[in-house]
Amino acid sequence: MKKDTLLGHLGRNPSQHHGTINMPVFRASTIVFPDLETYGSRPADDYKTPRYGIHGTPTTWALEEAVAKMEGGYNAVALCSGLAAIAAALCAFVKTGDHLLVTDSAYGPTRTFCDRQLAGFGVQVEYYDPLIGADIKNLIKTNTKAIFCEAPGSLSFEMQDIPAIAREAHARNIPVLADTTWGTPYFFRSFEHGVDVSIHAGTKYIVGHSDVMLGMIVTNERYWLPVRKTVAEYGYCSSADDCYLALRGFRTIGVRMKQQMANAIKVARWLQQRPEVKRVLYPALESDPGHAIWKRDFEGAASLFAFALHPVSRKQIAAFVNALKLFGIGSSWGGYESLVTAPNIAPLRTATKWNTDNPMIRFHIGLEDPDDLIADVEQAFVRMTNAA
Ligand SMILES: *Cc1c(COP(=O)(O)O)cnc(C)c1O
């Protein structure tokens, strides 16, 4: 079946839930058993049968099944946030004295977790150039236990050649973890491109409506139990209500993302023609240095991209951002509405140097009519120029 058909049918079976179309919300801490023998023989490694609320309920499993199957993974686990998913996935692989390779383009809080928590426990964290490709082999040590990728970076939008990195990693029996929030299970089939453990901020496009915090880890068969056990051992879980909302959002991820991608490309192409803009960082554009890799590996693009301005003052940047009426100023993305931030990338780079001459603006393009968004950006550019 095609993925749009699957989206409507995965993770639900009305005959098993009283004919209701959607899997109901099963809220639970305690789950009771018919007798002491059954209670005593709960299978330890089976995380998809009722045991205790922390391990999920049919509501959680419905979401996990739908996301894992859409992405082509073996299994998935839902957690309370994307960051918790990153932390738990990393902790499944690295211990004191181990070496971990992390892309220099990683999401800021991922870096903070590595630099403070993992390094604090004695893990050697080393950042690498996101464009490294097969040369990652030169950084691999005998104690390298995982390679963490993110493509494209959610601020800098550099594509990574994940298959090339994975070939080197797998030749040395090292797992590849990837933050695939931008690609989503709908547009990036991680496991066909060498990812072993795919991590999503479900908060973004999976939920899709800016109202739930959620993380998802999807794995292949080999790494399922080490990851799932680590999640259980840290006590991470997610609520049935949040999983219900996430699966409800996930049903429409296809139509949302296809429309948001079309809107984003229209706005991005318009920005490319503007005299205020130096360059647009968006792998979906032919002019982007990562376009060929994106086209090879991805089935579509998220509607999150950035653009570099010709040098303007901080006051002018604020005038531009504050003048936007249809773009909310705030963290996160992947909802139905447009957002803007002005990221400062340079402090988040250590393996590579980020050019600071050109101020950056990041747009998340929502489901609004792109012509209205363009008109809004156009009037904001006038305000920016006038603020000089
Ligand atoms: C938002 C985000 C996360 C973290 O997700 P939360 O649910 O906000 O914790 C991780 N990675 C990327 C790329 C993100 O954009």
The ligand as an ORCA input file, in Angstrom:
! r2SCAN-3c Opt
* xyz 0 1
  C      12.353     20.703     18.686
  C      13.459     19.810     18.309
  C      13.916     18.832     19.176
  C      13.397     18.691     20.581
  O      12.043     18.380     20.651
  P      11.194     18.811     21.954
  O       9.963     17.989     21.810
  O      10.975     20.288     21.823
  O      11.996     18.445     23.154
  C      14.912     17.995     18.743
  N      15.450     18.108     17.524
  C      15.043     19.037     16.658
  C      15.683     19.111     15.308
  C      14.043     19.922     17.018
  O      13.662     20.880     16.172
*
